[in-house]
Amino acid sequence: MNTKKIKPNIGISSCLLGHKVRYDGGHKNNKFIADTLENFFTFDSFCPEVGSGMGIPRPPIQLKNINDKISLVDKNFPDIELQDKISNYYLSISNNIEHNLNGYILKSKSPSCGMERVPLYNENPNCTPNYSGVGIFAKDLIKNNPDIPIEEEGRLNDAKIRENFLERVYAHFRFQCIKENMKIAQLLEFHASYKFSIMARGSQYTSILGKIAASATTANIHDIKELYLIEFMKVMKIKATRNKHINSMQHIMGYFKNELDSDSKHELLNVFDSYKNNEVPLSTPMALLNLFQRKYKNPYIAKQYYLNPYPQALALRANI
């Protein structure tokens, strides 16, 4: 599959794309998603409430904790429980999610879609909610898809979370492109191509994931590739620190040791120090490493996604 001609697929709460599906007939159109991300991804939109048969407009719903049992109920008629409708809707689209999506963006604080800090009420109609709830649809989504990157739109305002999420989406996409008929060599090549991305999460993970990939045989490749993907995505969710990024970049620098003159080495090390001291963003040393790679064309580094994990036009490393 030619991944350059195909966009990753992201599931998304319909209201975030401007669809008027909220209980009051409104929407929550997100400018960053609509104006920026839509240029790089194909969106598959879902509204669990509408999809499960609730109308537009409709009575608002909320999560309630009664006798340690969390239920999704009609706000005005709390005896009407709705979680089964949402869960059945999830089951009806679960195959599409599992096989076709590379990520998911949920609407925050929604009793159906919120992945954290959703208002949770008790039997007292005048109570102040606590914010420990998880939306019914989000809970099913997270539980059943441990490999798929999932975030809320509000958290994507954080530059580090945004960069980490979209890097994971592209990593998942690349794996899925070769997963169906994956051979042992392809699994090993995929692992090798993410060596420095994995190292930026912790040098121990290159060995841990490498052992999983190396255990693949013709007989067990199906199970091993599934295990590798889940463990790989767990590692990729770890946010790389500046020190660990520098460790990965110093390893890459070593591949140019015979080509770089002393001035170039000194310049690169100075940029690493500036990045370490929060004086420049990650995009600065990455740009210099990419410059050296374009100039010297190291074949091993050319296969690494670390330097270019997603389209540069996203400019995700300019603010971290």
C-alpha positions in Angstrom: 0.0 0.0 0.0 1.3 3.4 -0.9 0.9 5.4 2.3 1.9 8.6 0.7 -1.4 8.7 -1.2 -3.7 7.8 1.6 -4.6 9.8 4.7 -4.9 8.2 8.2 -8.5 7.7 9.3 -9.6 9.4 12.6 -13.0 8.8 14.2 -14.4 11.9 15.7 -17.4 13.1 17.7 -19.7 14.6 15.0 -20.4 17.9 16.9 -16.7 18.8 16.6 -17.0 18.9 12.8 -19.9 21.4 13.1 -22.7 18.8 12.7 -25.8 20.0 14.6 -26.3 16.8 16.6 -26.2 18.1 20.2 -29.2 17.8 22.5 -30.1 21.4 21.9 -29.6 21.2 18.1 -26.3 22.9 18.3 -22.7 21.9 17.6 -19.2 22.4 19.0 -17.3 23.0 15.8 -13.5 23.0 16.5 -11.5 25.4 14.4 -8.2 23.5 14.7 -9.8 20.2 13.7 -11.8 21.8 10.8 -9.2 24.2 9.5 -6.0 22.2 10.0 -6.4 18.5 10.7 -8.9 18.0 8.0 -6.2 18.7 5.4 -4.2 15.7 6.7 -6.7 13.1 7.9 -10.0 11.5 6.7 -12.6 11.9 9.4 -15.3 9.3 10.2 -17.8 11.1 12.4 -20.0 9.5 15.0 -22.6 10.7 17.5 -23.5 7.9 19.9 -26.6 9.7 21.1 -28.1 10.3 17.7 -26.8 6.9 16.5 -28.5 5.1 19.3 -31.9 6.6 18.4 -32.1 9.8 20.5 -33.6 12.7 18.5 -32.5 16.2 17.8 -33.3 18.2 19.9 -33.6 15.8 22.9 -33.6 16.0 26.7 -30.2 16.4 28.2 -28.6 13.3 29.7 -26.2 12.8 32.6 -24.1 10.3 34.5 -25.5 9.3 37.9 -23.9 7.3 40.7 -26.6 5.6 42.7 -25.6 2.9 45.2 -22.2 2.7 43.6 -23.7 1.9 40.2 -23.1 4.4 37.4 -25.9 4.9 35.0 -26.6 7.2 32.0 -30.0 8.7 32.5 -32.4 11.3 31.2 -31.8 14.4 33.2 -35.4 15.2 33.6 -36.6 11.6 34.1 -33.7 9.9 35.9 -35.6 6.5 36.0 -35.0 6.3 32.2 -31.7 4.5 31.8 -29.9 5.0 28.4 -26.5 3.3 28.7 -27.6 0.1 27.0 -28.6 2.1 23.9 -25.2 3.7 23.8 -23.4 0.4 24.3 -25.4 -1.3 21.6 -24.6 1.5 19.3 -20.9 1.0 20.0 -21.2 -2.7 19.2 -22.9 -1.8 15.9 -19.8 0.2 14.8 -17.1 -1.6 16.6 -15.9 -3.6 13.6 -15.5 -0.3 11.6 -13.5 1.2 14.5 -11.2 -1.8 15.0 -10.4 -2.3 11.3 -10.6 1.2 9.7 -9.6 3.8 12.3 -6.1 5.0 13.3 -7.2 7.4 16.0 -10.2 8.9 17.7 -11.0 12.4 18.9 -13.8 12.6 21.5 -15.9 15.5 22.8 -14.8 16.4 26.3 -17.1 16.3 29.3 -19.8 14.6 27.4 -21.8 11.9 29.3 -21.5 9.7 26.2 -18.1 10.7 24.7 -16.0 12.3 27.5 -12.9 10.2 28.3 -12.3 11.8 31.7 -13.6 14.5 34.2 -17.2 14.0 33.1 -19.7 15.4 35.6 -21.0 12.6 37.8 -24.2 13.2 39.9 -25.9 11.3 42.7 -29.5 10.8 43.7 -29.7 14.3 45.2 -31.2 16.5 42.3 -29.5 19.5 43.8 -26.1 18.0 44.3 -22.8 19.4 43.1 -21.3 16.9 40.7 -17.8 15.5 41.1 -15.8 15.2 37.9 -14.6 11.6 38.0 -17.0 10.2 35.3 -16.2 8.6 32.0 -18.6 8.7 29.1 -20.4 5.4 28.3 -19.3 5.4 24.7 -15.8 6.5 25.5 -15.4 3.7 28.1 -16.4 1.0 25.6 -14.1 2.6 23.0 -11.0 2.7 25.3 -11.6 -0.7 26.7 -11.9 -2.5 23.4 -9.3 -0.7 21.4 -6.0 -0.6 23.4 -4.0 0.0 20.2 -5.9 3.0 18.9 -4.7 6.6 20.0 -7.6 8.3 21.7 -7.8 11.9 22.9 -10.3 14.7 23.7 -10.5 17.9 21.7 -9.8 20.0 24.7 -6.5 18.2 25.6 -5.3 18.8 22.0 -4.8 22.5 22.9 -1.7 21.3 24.8 1.1 21.3 22.3 2.9 18.2 23.8 -0.3 16.2 23.9 -1.2 17.2 20.4 2.2 16.3 19.0 2.2 13.0 20.8 -1.3 12.0 19.7 -0.8 12.8 16.0 2.6 11.0 16.0 0.8 8.0 17.4 -1.9 8.2 14.7 0.6 8.2 11.9 2.5 5.3 13.6 -0.7 3.3 13.9 -1.6 4.1 10.3 1.8 2.8 9.0 1.5 -0.4 10.9 -2.1 -1.0 9.7 -1.0 -0.5 6.1 1.2 -3.6 6.3 -0.6 -5.5 9.1 -3.0 -7.7 7.1 -0.4 -9.7 5.2 2.5 -8.9 7.4 5.6 -11.1 7.1 8.3 -11.5 9.8 10.7 -9.3 7.8 8.1 -6.5 7.6 7.5 -6.6 11.4 11.3 -6.4 12.0 11.6 -3.6 9.5 8.8 -1.6 11.1 10.4 -2.0 14.5 13.8 -0.8 13.1 12.2 2.2 11.4 10.9 3.4 14.8 14.1 2.7 16.7 14.9 6.3 17.6 11.2 7.2 18.2 11.0 4.4 20.7 14.4 5.3 22.2 13.0 8.8 22.9 10.6 7.2 25.3 13.3 5.3 27.0 16.2 3.2 25.8 14.9 0.1 27.5 11.9 0.0 25.2 13.9 -0.7 22.1 15.0 -4.0 23.6 11.6 -4.9 25.1 9.8 -4.3 21.8 12.7 -5.8 19.8 12.3 -9.1 21.7 8.6 -9.3 20.9 9.3 -8.7 17.2 12.2 -11.2 17.2 10.0 -13.9 18.7 7.8 -13.9 15.5 7.7 -17.1 13.6 5.6 -18.2 10.6 3.3 -20.1 13.0 2.8 -17.2 15.5 3.1 -14.1 13.3 -0.6 -13.3 13.7 -0.5 -13.3 17.5 2.9 -11.6 17.7 1.9 -8.7 15.4 -1.2 -8.0 17.5 0.9 -8.1 20.7 3.6 -5.9 19.2 1.1 -3.3 18.1 -0.5 -3.0 21.5 2.8 -2.8 23.3 4.3 -0.4 20.7 1.4 2.0 21.0 1.7 1.9 24.8 5.3 2.9 24.5 4.5 5.6 22.0 2.0 7.2 24.3 4.8 8.0 26.7 5.8 11.7 26.2 9.4 12.0 25.4 11.5 14.3 27.6 14.1 16.7 26.4 16.9 14.6 27.7 15.6 11.5 26.0 15.1 13.4 22.7 18.7 14.5 23.0 19.8 10.9 23.6 18.1 9.8 20.4 19.5 12.8 18.5 23.0 12.1 19.7 22.7 8.6 18.4 21.6 9.9 15.0 24.5 12.3 15.1 26.8 9.3 15.4 25.8 8.1 12.0 27.3 11.3 10.5 30.6 11.2 12.5 32.7 10.5 9.4 31.0 13.3 7.3 30.7 16.2 9.8 33.6 18.5 10.3 34.5 19.9 13.7 32.5 23.1 13.2 29.4 21.2 12.2 29.7 18.9 15.2 30.2 21.9 17.5 27.2 23.7 16.0 24.9 20.6 16.4 26.0 20.1 20.0 25.3 23.7 20.8 21.8 23.4 19.4 21.3 20.3 21.5 22.3 22.3 24.6 20.0 25.1 23.6 17.1 22.7 23.3 18.0 21.1 26.6 17.9 24.5 28.2 14.5 25.4 26.8 15.9 28.1 24.5 14.7 26.6 21.2 11.9 24.1 20.3 12.4 20.6 19.2 12.0 21.7 15.6 15.4 23.5 15.7 17.7 20.5 16.2 15.5 18.3 14.1 15.9 20.8 11.2 19.6 20.6 11.5 19.6 16.8 11.6 17.3 16.7 8.5 19.7 19.1 6.8 22.6 16.7 7.4 20.6 13.7 6.3 19.6 15.5 3.0 23.3 16.3 2.4 24.9 13.0 3.4 22.0 10.6 2.7 22.7 7.9 5.3 20.7 4.9 4.2 19.8 3.7 7.8 18.7 7.2 8.9 16.6 7.5 5.7 14.4 4.7 7.0 13.8 6.3 10.4 10.4 8.0 11.1 11.9 9.9 14.1 13.1 12.8 12.0 9.8 13.1 10.1 7.0 11.2 11.9 4.2 13.2 10.2 4.0 15.9 7.5 6.2 18.9 8.3 3.3 21.2 7.4 1.6 20.3 10.7 4.5 22.1 12.4 3.9 20.2 15.6 7.4 20.4 16.9 7.6 24.2 16.7 6.0 24.6 20.1 7.5 21.8 22.2 
